[in-house]
Amino acid sequence: MWNFKTLGIPDEEFERAEKVPITKEEVRVVQISKARLKPGQTVYDIGCGSGSISIEAALQIESSGKVLAVDYDINAIELTKKNMQKFGVSNISLIHGNAKEKILELEEADTIFIGGTGGDTRDIVELAENKLKSGGRIVIGIILIETLYSVLQVLDKLQFESVDITQVTISKSRKTSTGTMMLARNPVTIISATKV
């Protein structure tokens, strides 16, 4: 159980699986802060992976809000379910399937997180725009330069405003036999924007 209101549940607190991705702690903190979440909101987590964004968002929007977590990988859905139980979170609905199909069935959202999408990020952003309330926030985690370029194009086409691009490069310490070294992780670009 996470007994703090602050963001940044340590990665090692989450149940993990080798082939299911997790949004790392420091990147997750930036993404959640860019969403500007409030109690009672409806949030999508597209490509939920291990559920780390879903869990942290659910804690921020409290029991009056809800998270709709979507992933095509049944292992990710099962892992997110385990993490919901571990952190005592019940305001997440798990949706197994292709995001481009499932998003059409979802209710309107105040905030949409888009993470691991298997190369369909641009298409998912276009679909998400139709489901996002006016004034709603979209937050997209990107690791590929090509995805960054295509997402910026579609956000411009859809006339999102307050587009913010933040690239985060994290290094974490690791003890060695002679001291402590810093190991760099892959940079992640976080795009956040507001629907007009």
Stockholm file with secondary structure:
# STOCKHOLM 1.0

chainA/1-196         MWNFKTLGIPDEEFERAEKVPITKEEVRVVQISKARLKPGQTVYDIGCGSGSISIEAALQIESSGKVLAVDYDINAIELTKKNMQKFGVSNISLIHGNAKEKILELEEADTIFIGGTGGDTRDIVELAENKLKSGGRIVIGIILIETLYSVLQVLDKLQFESVDITQVTISKSRKTSTGTMMLARNPVTIISATKV
#=GR chainA/1-196 SS CCCCSSSCCCGGGSCCBTTBCCCCHHHHHHHHHHHTCCTTCEEEEETCTTSHHHHHHHHHHTTTSEEEEEESCHHHHHHHHHHHHHHTCCCEEEEESCHHHHGGGSCCEEEEEECCCTTCHHHHHHHHHHHEEEEEEEEEEECCHHHHHHHHHHHHHTTCEEEEEEEECCEEEEECSSSEEEEECCCEEEEEEECC
#=GC SS_cons         CCCCSSSCCCGGGSCCBTTBCCCCHHHHHHHHHHHTCCTTCEEEEETCTTSHHHHHHHHHHTTTSEEEEEESCHHHHHHHHHHHHHHTCCCEEEEESCHHHHGGGSCCEEEEEECCCTTCHHHHHHHHHHHEEEEEEEEEEECCHHHHHHHHHHHHHTTCEEEEEEEECCEEEEECSSSEEEEECCCEEEEEEECC
//
